[in-house]
Amino acid sequence: MNYKTLSSKVMRVFDLADEQSRKFVRKTGLICPENCGECCRSKKVFATVLECIPASLYLWQIGKGDMVYDLLGSDTERTECIFYKENNDERRKGHCSIYPYRFLVCRLFSNSVQRDADGKSQLLTCKIIKQQSKIEFDKATSQLSEGLKAPIARDFAMRIYAIDPFRGKEFLPVNQAIKIALEITSKHPEMFSKAS
């Protein structure tokens, strides 16, 4: 399977995650604070190489693959996601420079659940959301206990895994995963023309 095909399949999973997340948000009102960026600056953001294929192809298509690869190679201290861009304006903390190609964790965090040992749904969220959106968090927690359906993060991870078990299995720090994706897709320049 070529990387364009893999990318298309991954993007379909991403689209489904976005669709289910939007439904959950409409019912609960629970969303990340605007321009927060705390997750993007965390050392704990992980993705699979497969999830990074669409972003890496995009970077090669716009002529930035080498630049991002070189930044990742030279900046060994970087813990924040390479795609997070700080804003100088204090009112706006930052943004994702590849938003349409962001990874599952970025799409599902605060809008999905994991199952606990008893099979109950637990929101995947952070203390910022719990504090700043307490009403919406409590409402969403209550709705989940009453049977509200929410995206299940593990189900989406398994969908990615099913596309390509080799590249969709291991979760790596996001910058490491994107570097590997850039390496493997760089070997196929015929895929980078915008017309194809």
Contacts in CASP RR format, 6 or more apart in sequence:
PFRMAT RR
TARGET T0000
AUTHOR 0000-0000-0000
METHOD contacts of the structure
MODEL  1
MNYKTLSSKVMRVFDLADEQSRKFVRKTGLICPENCGECCRSKKVFATVL
ECIPASLYLWQIGKGDMVYDLLGSDTERTECIFYKENNDERRKGHCSIYP
YRFLVCRLFSNSVQRDADGKSQLLTCKIIKQQSKIEFDKATSQLSEGLKA
PIARDFAMRIYAIDPFRGKEFLPVNQAIKIALEITSKHPEMFSKAS
1 164 0 8 1.000
2 188 0 8 1.000
2 191 0 8 1.000
3 53 0 8 1.000
3 57 0 8 1.000
3 184 0 8 1.000
3 185 0 8 1.000
3 188 0 8 1.000
3 191 0 8 1.000
4 57 0 8 1.000
4 191 0 8 1.000
4 196 0 8 1.000
6 50 0 8 1.000
6 53 0 8 1.000
6 163 0 8 1.000
6 164 0 8 1.000
6 167 0 8 1.000
7 53 0 8 1.000
7 54 0 8 1.000
7 57 0 8 1.000
9 163 0 8 1.000
10 50 0 8 1.000
10 51 0 8 1.000
10 53 0 8 1.000
10 54 0 8 1.000
10 160 0 8 1.000
10 163 0 8 1.000
11 54 0 8 1.000
13 104 0 8 1.000
13 156 0 8 1.000
13 159 0 8 1.000
13 160 0 8 1.000
13 163 0 8 1.000
14 54 0 8 1.000
14 104 0 8 1.000
14 107 0 8 1.000
16 156 0 8 1.000
16 159 0 8 1.000
17 104 0 8 1.000
17 107 0 8 1.000
17 108 0 8 1.000
17 112 0 8 1.000
17 151 0 8 1.000
17 156 0 8 1.000
18 107 0 8 1.000
20 111 0 8 1.000
20 112 0 8 1.000
20 150 0 8 1.000
20 151 0 8 1.000
21 107 0 8 1.000
21 108 0 8 1.000
21 111 0 8 1.000
21 112 0 8 1.000
21 151 0 8 1.000
24 30 0 8 1.000
24 111 0 8 1.000
24 112 0 8 1.000
24 140 0 8 1.000
24 148 0 8 1.000
24 149 0 8 1.000
24 150 0 8 1.000
24 151 0 8 1.000
25 31 0 8 1.000
25 111 0 8 1.000
27 143 0 8 1.000
27 148 0 8 1.000
28 136 0 8 1.000
28 139 0 8 1.000
28 140 0 8 1.000
28 143 0 8 1.000
28 148 0 8 1.000
29 136 0 8 1.000
29 139 0 8 1.000
29 140 0 8 1.000
30 110 0 8 1.000
30 111 0 8 1.000
30 123 0 8 1.000
30 125 0 8 1.000
30 129 0 8 1.000
30 133 0 8 1.000
30 136 0 8 1.000
30 137 0 8 1.000
30 139 0 8 1.000
30 140 0 8 1.000
31 110 0 8 1.000
31 111 0 8 1.000
31 133 0 8 1.000
31 136 0 8 1.000
32 39 0 8 1.000
32 109 0 8 1.000
32 110 0 8 1.000
32 129 0 8 1.000
33 128 0 8 1.000
33 129 0 8 1.000
33 132 0 8 1.000
33 133 0 8 1.000
35 87 0 8 1.000
35 92 0 8 1.000
35 93 0 8 1.000
35 94 0 8 1.000
35 95 0 8 1.000
36 93 0 8 1.000
36 128 0 8 1.000
37 84 0 8 1.000
37 93 0 8 1.000
37 94 0 8 1.000
38 126 0 8 1.000
38 128 0 8 1.000
39 45 0 8 1.000
39 105 0 8 1.000
39 106 0 8 1.000
39 109 0 8 1.000
39 126 0 8 1.000
40 80 0 8 1.000
40 81 0 8 1.000
40 83 0 8 1.000
40 84 0 8 1.000
40 94 0 8 1.000
40 96 0 8 1.000
41 79 0 8 1.000
41 80 0 8 1.000
41 81 0 8 1.000
41 84 0 8 1.000
42 79 0 8 1.000
42 80 0 8 1.000
43 79 0 8 1.000
43 173 0 8 1.000
45 81 0 8 1.000
45 103 0 8 1.000
45 105 0 8 1.000
45 106 0 8 1.000
45 173 0 8 1.000
45 174 0 8 1.000
46 105 0 8 1.000
46 171 0 8 1.000
46 172 0 8 1.000
46 173 0 8 1.000
46 174 0 8 1.000
46 177 0 8 1.000
47 103 0 8 1.000
47 104 0 8 1.000
47 105 0 8 1.000
47 171 0 8 1.000
47 172 0 8 1.000
47 174 0 8 1.000
47 177 0 8 1.000
47 178 0 8 1.000
48 157 0 8 1.000
48 160 0 8 1.000
48 161 0 8 1.000
48 167 0 8 1.000
48 168 0 8 1.000
48 169 0 8 1.000
48 170 0 8 1.000
48 171 0 8 1.000
48 172 0 8 1.000
48 177 0 8 1.000
49 167 0 8 1.000
49 168 0 8 1.000
49 170 0 8 1.000
49 172 0 8 1.000
49 177 0 8 1.000
49 180 0 8 1.000
49 181 0 8 1.000
49 184 0 8 1.000
50 160 0 8 1.000
50 163 0 8 1.000
50 164 0 8 1.000
50 167 0 8 1.000
50 168 0 8 1.000
51 103 0 8 1.000
51 104 0 8 1.000
51 160 0 8 1.000
51 168 0 8 1.000
51 177 0 8 1.000
52 103 0 8 1.000
52 174 0 8 1.000
52 177 0 8 1.000
52 178 0 8 1.000
52 180 0 8 1.000
52 181 0 8 1.000
52 182 0 8 1.000
53 167 0 8 1.000
53 181 0 8 1.000
53 185 0 8 1.000
54 101 0 8 1.000
55 83 0 8 1.000
55 98 0 8 1.000
55 101 0 8 1.000
55 102 0 8 1.000
55 103 0 8 1.000
55 178 0 8 1.000
55 181 0 8 1.000
56 65 0 8 1.000
56 178 0 8 1.000
56 181 0 8 1.000
56 182 0 8 1.000
56 184 0 8 1.000
56 185 0 8 1.000
57 185 0 8 1.000
57 191 0 8 1.000
57 192 0 8 1.000
58 98 0 8 1.000
58 101 0 8 1.000
59 65 0 8 1.000
59 68 0 8 1.000
59 98 0 8 1.000
59 182 0 8 1.000
60 182 0 8 1.000
60 185 0 8 1.000
60 186 0 8 1.000
60 189 0 8 1.000
60 191 0 8 1.000
60 192 0 8 1.000
61 192 0 8 1.000
61 193 0 8 1.000
61 194 0 8 1.000
63 192 0 8 1.000
65 182 0 8 1.000
65 186 0 8 1.000
68 82 0 8 1.000
68 178 0 8 1.000
68 182 0 8 1.000
69 179 0 8 1.000
69 182 0 8 1.000
69 183 0 8 1.000
69 186 0 8 1.000
71 82 0 8 1.000
72 78 0 8 1.000
72 82 0 8 1.000
72 175 0 8 1.000
72 178 0 8 1.000
72 179 0 8 1.000
72 182 0 8 1.000
73 179 0 8 1.000
78 175 0 8 1.000
81 96 0 8 1.000
81 174 0 8 1.000
81 175 0 8 1.000
82 174 0 8 1.000
82 175 0 8 1.000
82 178 0 8 1.000
83 96 0 8 1.000
83 97 0 8 1.000
83 98 0 8 1.000
83 102 0 8 1.000
83 178 0 8 1.000
84 94 0 8 1.000
84 95 0 8 1.000
84 96 0 8 1.000
84 97 0 8 1.000
85 94 0 8 1.000
85 95 0 8 1.000
85 96 0 8 1.000
85 97 0 8 1.000
86 93 0 8 1.000
86 94 0 8 1.000
87 93 0 8 1.000
87 94 0 8 1.000
87 95 0 8 1.000
96 102 0 8 1.000
96 106 0 8 1.000
103 174 0 8 1.000
104 153 0 8 1.000
104 156 0 8 1.000
104 157 0 8 1.000
104 160 0 8 1.000
105 174 0 8 1.000
108 124 0 8 1.000
108 151 0 8 1.000
108 153 0 8 1.000
108 156 0 8 1.000
109 124 0 8 1.000
109 125 0 8 1.000
109 126 0 8 1.000
110 123 0 8 1.000
110 124 0 8 1.000
110 125 0 8 1.000
110 126 0 8 1.000
110 129 0 8 1.000
111 150 0 8 1.000
111 151 0 8 1.000
112 123 0 8 1.000
112 124 0 8 1.000
112 150 0 8 1.000
112 151 0 8 1.000
112 152 0 8 1.000
112 153 0 8 1.000
112 156 0 8 1.000
113 121 0 8 1.000
113 122 0 8 1.000
113 123 0 8 1.000
113 124 0 8 1.000
113 144 0 8 1.000
113 150 0 8 1.000
113 151 0 8 1.000
113 152 0 8 1.000
113 153 0 8 1.000
114 121 0 8 1.000
114 122 0 8 1.000
114 124 0 8 1.000
114 152 0 8 1.000
114 153 0 8 1.000
114 154 0 8 1.000
115 121 0 8 1.000
115 122 0 8 1.000
115 152 0 8 1.000
115 154 0 8 1.000
116 122 0 8 1.000
120 145 0 8 1.000
121 144 0 8 1.000
121 150 0 8 1.000
121 152 0 8 1.000
123 137 0 8 1.000
123 140 0 8 1.000
123 141 0 8 1.000
123 144 0 8 1.000
123 150 0 8 1.000
124 153 0 8 1.000
125 137 0 8 1.000
129 137 0 8 1.000
130 137 0 8 1.000
140 148 0 8 1.000
144 150 0 8 1.000
160 168 0 8 1.000
161 168 0 8 1.000
161 169 0 8 1.000
171 177 0 8 1.000
172 180 0 8 1.000
185 191 0 8 1.000
190 196 0 8 1.000
END
